[in-house]
Amino acid sequence: MIKLKSKDIVYRTDASQIIGNPLKVVIPKTINEVTNIVRLNQKIIPRGGGTGLVGGCVPNEGVVIDLSKLNKIIRFDERRKKIEVETGIVLDDLNEFLDNYSLEFPVKPSSHEVCTIGGMIATDAVGSRAIKYGKTSKWIEWIEIIDSQGKIIRKGKAEISDFTGLEGITGIIIRASLKLSPKVKRSASIISREEISDIIDIVREIRLNSEISMIEFFDKKVSGLLGLEKKYNLLIEYESDSGELKGDAYNRIMSLRDSTYPILAEKGYSRIEDPRMFLDKISDLIFWLEANKIPTFGHLGVGILHPCFSKEQEKKIPDLMRIVKRLRGQVTGEHGIGLLKKNFLDKTEKKLYESVKKRNDPKNKFNPEKII
């Protein structure tokens, strides 16, 4: 075990920039080491790539377990399109290996360069291709977890819902069997419109097109910052050559899409939210965001928006949550709850999480104070 130096803030925070205070940090290289750590400690905070935006791995004392060294490929079945991995493996590293076989793990969060499969399972990550590929849990055959007694238990498809999207509060996910998808050549197009109603109409028309894997939205302010036409823009990705942007032009627009949040954060809009809305309610929320000068982008094909707030605008976040609930939306579409959204859950949601937590971690050992 290594004691944290006061100047070392790496393990005190994640991408949320909330500052915590770990007692110590462990970086195990084997699963047996993880089981021993769990048996010997009463407060465990699992950590993958540290890319979470809601404080999901920010510690309040306890032992941080950095799982990034558990990154082996255990078994690969090219014919059946399945792979077994340790969950510290980084998504891009996994897909680099699979590229040799024209396969991929198709769920793609913006943090794909650094996020781990374990973190994706813990948050049930969605990403920009959700309209085609759905959530991470759709692609899981089974997982292996370490429970509060340090035992390794395999959970099949019918049981994984106690762990996918539970942000590490029910156990440590150490291995997973993943389904894979054939890798295809993709292309893209940009559609610009002056009116948000026209954008919604286009999305309603195209979102059932089986060739389309991504419908990304940029409001007028974000479009301007990205160098796009200063209108509402849709970035549409095709799993074919139907798009106008191919080859290097396609790669450039996808890199620009991945840079959206970093560009906004650099401009001072560092607090990012992720409400999920029905398509017919999107316009109402966009009008409120624009009236409050809050730049927004998101996965419009599945109704997830990413409003980004400056420090001065953060006081408006409770108003955002109230509007989202009034419009029958969800306060989180993909980032999770962690520390930042706990107060926005209703009583029914809290009781559900409390029940799952009690069933799997009655001693409150794993990631305490998160979600509930």
PLY file of the C-alpha trace (Angstrom):
ply
format ascii 1.0
element vertex 372
property float x
property float y
property float z
element edge 371
property int vertex1
property int vertex2
end_header
0.00 0.00 0.00
1.14 3.51 -0.71
0.33 6.48 1.43
-0.97 9.43 -0.46
1.28 12.47 -0.50
-0.45 15.74 0.28
0.57 17.22 -3.08
-0.74 14.22 -5.06
-4.38 14.89 -5.99
-4.75 12.21 -8.65
-6.70 9.84 -6.40
-8.57 12.57 -4.59
-10.75 13.39 -7.55
-12.10 12.27 -10.91
-13.24 14.26 -13.94
-15.86 15.95 -11.73
-13.04 17.82 -9.94
-14.71 17.20 -6.57
-11.91 16.80 -4.02
-11.95 13.87 -1.62
-9.57 12.49 0.97
-8.42 8.85 0.65
-6.63 7.23 3.55
-4.52 5.15 1.18
-4.33 3.84 -2.36
-3.66 0.32 -3.62
-2.77 -0.62 -7.17
-3.18 -4.41 -7.32
-1.72 -6.42 -10.18
-3.72 -9.60 -9.58
-7.29 -10.43 -8.66
-6.07 -12.30 -5.58
-4.59 -9.05 -4.31
-7.99 -7.39 -4.74
-9.75 -10.10 -2.72
-7.23 -9.70 0.12
-7.67 -5.92 0.15
-11.44 -6.31 0.35
-11.20 -8.79 3.24
-8.83 -6.57 5.23
-10.58 -3.19 4.83
-13.97 -1.80 5.73
-14.29 1.06 3.26
-13.43 0.43 -0.40
-13.59 2.87 -3.32
-13.10 1.13 -6.71
-11.49 3.22 -9.44
-11.06 2.64 -13.16
-9.94 5.41 -15.50
-11.15 8.25 -13.25
-13.21 9.70 -16.11
-16.49 9.95 -14.16
-18.23 13.33 -14.11
-20.35 12.98 -10.97
-17.77 12.11 -8.29
-18.41 8.37 -8.48
-14.88 7.41 -7.38
-14.11 10.42 -5.19
-13.11 9.05 -1.77
-14.13 10.22 1.67
-11.38 8.38 3.52
-11.25 4.62 2.92
-9.03 2.66 0.54
-8.97 3.50 -3.14
-8.40 0.42 -5.31
-6.96 1.46 -8.67
-7.94 -1.42 -10.98
-6.06 -0.18 -14.04
-3.38 -2.90 -13.83
-6.03 -5.62 -14.17
-6.09 -5.18 -17.92
-5.52 -8.63 -19.42
-7.40 -10.29 -22.25
-8.24 -13.71 -20.84
-9.96 -15.47 -23.72
-10.96 -14.47 -27.25
-13.37 -16.35 -29.49
-13.23 -14.79 -32.94
-15.83 -17.11 -34.44
-18.44 -16.50 -31.74
-17.51 -12.80 -31.49
-16.89 -12.91 -27.73
-14.03 -11.86 -25.48
-13.28 -12.28 -21.77
-11.28 -9.49 -20.14
-10.15 -8.12 -16.84
-12.12 -4.95 -16.32
-9.19 -2.56 -15.99
-8.62 -2.76 -19.73
-9.05 0.57 -21.54
-11.71 0.65 -24.25
-9.40 1.96 -26.99
-6.76 -0.66 -26.11
-9.39 -3.39 -26.37
-10.60 -2.09 -29.72
-7.03 -1.76 -31.00
-6.60 -5.50 -30.37
-9.97 -6.31 -31.96
-9.18 -4.21 -35.00
-6.86 -7.01 -36.16
-9.94 -9.21 -36.49
-12.33 -6.57 -37.91
-14.33 -6.61 -34.66
-15.07 -4.00 -32.01
-16.79 -3.36 -28.71
-19.22 -0.82 -30.16
-20.32 1.30 -27.19
-18.25 4.48 -27.42
-18.22 7.12 -24.66
-16.35 10.35 -25.36
-13.68 9.19 -22.90
-12.92 6.07 -25.00
-9.19 6.81 -24.99
-8.93 6.34 -21.21
-12.14 4.83 -19.82
-12.04 1.21 -18.63
-14.50 -1.58 -19.29
-15.12 -1.84 -15.54
-16.07 1.81 -15.33
-18.32 1.43 -18.37
-20.11 -1.50 -16.73
-20.39 0.31 -13.39
-22.05 3.30 -15.03
-23.77 1.27 -17.78
-22.18 3.67 -20.23
-24.09 4.82 -23.29
-21.99 7.06 -25.53
-22.54 8.62 -28.91
-23.63 5.44 -30.73
-26.46 4.65 -28.33
-29.13 4.87 -31.02
-27.60 1.80 -32.70
-25.88 -0.10 -29.89
-27.63 0.89 -26.67
-26.04 0.61 -23.24
-22.98 -1.36 -22.16
-25.16 -3.94 -20.37
-26.61 -5.02 -23.72
-23.17 -6.37 -24.65
-22.38 -8.31 -21.47
-22.64 -12.12 -21.23
-21.54 -12.35 -17.60
-19.45 -10.55 -15.04
-17.39 -11.69 -12.08
-17.53 -9.60 -8.95
-15.81 -9.56 -5.58
-18.38 -9.36 -2.81
-18.00 -7.79 0.63
-16.48 -10.99 2.05
-13.81 -11.08 -0.63
-15.41 -13.94 -2.56
-15.40 -14.09 -6.36
-18.89 -14.68 -7.75
-20.04 -14.97 -11.36
-23.26 -13.17 -12.30
-25.12 -14.09 -15.44
-27.28 -12.00 -17.72
-30.29 -12.19 -15.40
-28.29 -10.98 -12.37
-26.04 -8.24 -13.69
-28.58 -5.44 -13.15
-27.50 -5.33 -9.48
-24.07 -4.16 -10.71
-24.45 -2.45 -14.09
-25.20 1.21 -13.49
-24.75 0.87 -9.72
-21.46 2.80 -9.77
-19.49 0.36 -7.63
-21.74 0.43 -4.56
-22.60 -3.30 -4.71
-19.26 -4.96 -5.43
-16.04 -4.80 -7.46
-16.38 -5.92 -11.08
-13.16 -7.73 -11.99
-13.88 -9.79 -15.12
-16.42 -9.70 -17.90
-17.43 -11.65 -20.96
-18.34 -9.24 -23.74
-20.15 -9.66 -27.03
-18.55 -8.01 -30.03
-19.74 -6.47 -33.26
-18.22 -6.58 -36.75
-16.31 -3.40 -37.47
-17.73 -1.48 -40.40
-16.60 1.46 -42.49
-18.45 4.58 -41.43
-19.22 7.95 -42.95
-20.94 11.08 -41.68
-22.94 14.14 -42.68
-23.65 17.50 -41.10
-27.16 18.99 -41.30
-27.69 22.64 -40.30
-31.01 24.33 -39.56
-32.06 27.70 -38.17
-35.05 26.39 -36.16
-34.96 23.75 -33.44
-38.35 22.45 -34.61
-36.79 21.54 -37.96
-34.01 19.66 -36.17
-36.52 17.67 -34.11
-38.49 16.80 -37.24
-35.33 15.50 -38.94
-34.40 13.36 -35.92
-37.92 11.95 -35.74
-37.70 10.99 -39.41
-34.23 9.39 -39.46
-33.71 7.81 -36.05
-35.17 4.45 -37.08
-32.85 4.20 -40.08
-30.82 1.04 -39.43
-27.78 2.51 -41.21
-27.49 5.35 -38.69
-25.42 4.79 -35.54
-25.11 8.36 -34.23
-27.19 11.54 -34.19
-25.26 14.24 -32.33
-26.65 17.70 -31.65
-24.85 21.03 -31.27
-26.69 24.22 -30.38
-25.82 27.51 -32.08
-23.24 28.58 -29.51
-21.47 25.23 -29.45
-21.56 25.07 -33.25
-19.80 28.43 -33.42
-17.10 27.34 -30.98
-16.49 24.19 -33.06
-16.19 26.18 -36.27
-19.44 24.86 -37.71
-22.15 27.00 -39.27
-23.73 29.10 -36.49
-27.04 27.27 -36.60
-28.37 24.15 -34.92
-26.29 21.28 -36.27
-26.73 17.52 -36.41
-23.78 15.21 -36.89
-25.12 11.98 -38.39
-22.96 8.87 -38.60
-23.78 6.11 -41.09
-22.61 2.50 -41.00
-22.21 2.73 -44.76
-20.88 5.23 -47.29
-24.18 7.17 -47.30
-22.61 10.17 -45.56
-20.83 12.97 -47.36
-17.78 12.87 -45.06
-15.55 9.85 -45.59
-11.99 8.82 -44.83
-9.91 11.66 -43.37
-12.88 14.05 -43.43
-14.88 11.55 -41.37
-12.01 11.12 -38.91
-11.68 14.89 -38.52
-15.36 15.44 -37.75
-15.33 12.60 -35.20
-12.26 14.11 -33.52
-14.07 17.44 -33.44
-17.06 15.78 -31.83
-14.83 14.22 -29.13
-13.29 17.63 -28.45
-16.65 19.33 -27.78
-16.62 19.10 -23.99
-12.87 19.91 -23.62
-13.41 23.03 -25.74
-16.38 24.11 -23.62
-14.50 23.40 -20.39
-11.58 25.50 -21.62
-14.05 28.35 -22.20
-15.20 28.07 -18.59
-18.23 25.80 -19.05
-16.79 22.93 -17.04
-19.87 21.58 -15.21
-21.60 19.16 -17.56
-25.03 17.62 -17.00
-26.83 14.80 -18.84
-30.65 14.96 -18.67
-32.57 12.52 -20.85
-35.77 13.76 -22.45
-38.55 12.57 -24.70
-37.97 13.97 -28.17
-41.17 16.03 -28.14
-39.99 17.83 -24.96
-36.48 18.67 -26.19
-37.47 22.03 -27.67
-38.87 23.28 -24.35
-35.62 22.47 -22.58
-33.48 23.98 -25.36
-35.43 27.25 -25.13
-34.80 27.43 -21.35
-31.10 26.66 -21.78
-30.71 29.31 -24.48
-32.56 31.89 -22.40
-30.01 31.25 -19.66
-27.04 31.24 -22.08
-26.10 27.66 -21.27
-24.35 25.96 -24.23
-25.62 22.47 -25.07
-24.75 19.45 -27.16
-25.70 15.81 -26.88
-26.92 12.48 -28.24
-30.20 13.68 -29.70
-31.03 10.30 -31.22
-31.67 8.97 -27.70
-32.73 12.25 -26.10
-29.61 12.88 -23.99
-28.47 16.49 -23.77
-25.27 17.87 -22.27
-25.83 21.40 -20.97
-22.54 22.88 -19.77
-22.47 25.45 -16.96
-19.91 28.03 -15.94
-19.15 28.47 -12.24
-21.52 31.44 -12.14
-24.29 29.42 -13.81
-24.09 26.39 -11.51
-26.72 27.91 -9.22
-29.20 27.25 -12.03
-28.67 23.48 -11.97
-31.49 22.83 -9.43
-33.78 24.79 -11.77
-32.66 22.57 -14.64
-33.49 19.45 -12.64
-36.95 20.74 -11.73
-37.69 21.55 -15.38
-36.46 18.11 -16.50
-38.75 16.39 -14.01
-41.69 18.61 -14.93
-41.15 17.62 -18.57
-41.12 13.93 -17.53
-37.42 13.50 -18.20
-34.63 11.81 -16.25
-31.98 13.80 -14.38
-29.23 11.48 -15.64
-29.01 9.79 -19.00
-25.47 8.36 -18.87
-23.12 9.93 -16.30
-24.71 8.36 -13.23
-25.55 9.84 -9.85
-22.37 9.63 -7.76
-22.17 12.57 -5.36
-23.51 15.36 -7.54
-27.03 14.10 -8.24
-27.97 12.40 -4.97
-30.22 15.24 -3.90
-32.17 15.14 -7.16
-33.43 11.56 -6.74
-37.02 11.10 -5.64
-38.00 8.82 -2.73
-38.96 5.90 -4.95
-35.62 5.95 -6.75
-33.71 6.16 -3.47
-35.60 3.20 -1.99
-34.80 1.11 -5.04
-31.07 1.85 -4.78
-31.11 1.29 -1.02
-32.74 -2.12 -1.50
-30.15 -3.25 -4.05
-27.32 -1.93 -1.87
-28.57 -3.71 1.23
-29.01 -6.98 -0.65
-25.48 -6.99 -2.05
-23.45 -4.97 0.46
-25.16 -5.05 3.86
-22.02 -3.78 5.62
-21.80 -0.72 3.35
-18.24 -1.54 2.38
-18.25 -0.53 -1.28
-18.19 3.08 -2.44
-20.14 4.41 0.55
-22.00 7.74 0.33
-22.46 7.43 -3.44
-25.95 7.48 -5.00
-27.76 7.04 -1.64
0 1
1 2
2 3
3 4
4 5
5 6
6 7
7 8
8 9
9 10
10 11
11 12
12 13
13 14
14 15
15 16
16 17
17 18
18 19
19 20
20 21
21 22
22 23
23 24
24 25
25 26
26 27
27 28
28 29
29 30
30 31
31 32
32 33
33 34
34 35
35 36
36 37
37 38
38 39
39 40
40 41
41 42
42 43
43 44
44 45
45 46
46 47
47 48
48 49
49 50
50 51
51 52
52 53
53 54
54 55
55 56
56 57
57 58
58 59
59 60
60 61
61 62
62 63
63 64
64 65
65 66
66 67
67 68
68 69
69 70
70 71
71 72
72 73
73 74
74 75
75 76
76 77
77 78
78 79
79 80
80 81
81 82
82 83
83 84
84 85
85 86
86 87
87 88
88 89
89 90
90 91
91 92
92 93
93 94
94 95
95 96
96 97
97 98
98 99
99 100
100 101
101 102
102 103
103 104
104 105
105 106
106 107
107 108
108 109
109 110
110 111
111 112
112 113
113 114
114 115
115 116
116 117
117 118
118 119
119 120
120 121
121 122
122 123
123 124
124 125
125 126
126 127
127 128
128 129
129 130
130 131
131 132
132 133
133 134
134 135
135 136
136 137
137 138
138 139
139 140
140 141
141 142
142 143
143 144
144 145
145 146
146 147
147 148
148 149
149 150
150 151
151 152
152 153
153 154
154 155
155 156
156 157
157 158
158 159
159 160
160 161
161 162
162 163
163 164
164 165
165 166
166 167
167 168
168 169
169 170
170 171
171 172
172 173
173 174
174 175
175 176
176 177
177 178
178 179
179 180
180 181
181 182
182 183
183 184
184 185
185 186
186 187
187 188
188 189
189 190
190 191
191 192
192 193
193 194
194 195
195 196
196 197
197 198
198 199
199 200
200 201
201 202
202 203
203 204
204 205
205 206
206 207
207 208
208 209
209 210
210 211
211 212
212 213
213 214
214 215
215 216
216 217
217 218
218 219
219 220
220 221
221 222
222 223
223 224
224 225
225 226
226 227
227 228
228 229
229 230
230 231
231 232
232 233
233 234
234 235
235 236
236 237
237 238
238 239
239 240
240 241
241 242
242 243
243 244
244 245
245 246
246 247
247 248
248 249
249 250
250 251
251 252
252 253
253 254
254 255
255 256
256 257
257 258
258 259
259 260
260 261
261 262
262 263
263 264
264 265
265 266
266 267
267 268
268 269
269 270
270 271
271 272
272 273
273 274
274 275
275 276
276 277
277 278
278 279
279 280
280 281
281 282
282 283
283 284
284 285
285 286
286 287
287 288
288 289
289 290
290 291
291 292
292 293
293 294
294 295
295 296
296 297
297 298
298 299
299 300
300 301
301 302
302 303
303 304
304 305
305 306
306 307
307 308
308 309
309 310
310 311
311 312
312 313
313 314
314 315
315 316
316 317
317 318
318 319
319 320
320 321
321 322
322 323
323 324
324 325
325 326
326 327
327 328
328 329
329 330
330 331
331 332
332 333
333 334
334 335
335 336
336 337
337 338
338 339
339 340
340 341
341 342
342 343
343 344
344 345
345 346
346 347
347 348
348 349
349 350
350 351
351 352
352 353
353 354
354 355
355 356
356 357
357 358
358 359
359 360
360 361
361 362
362 363
363 364
364 365
365 366
366 367
367 368
368 369
369 370
370 371
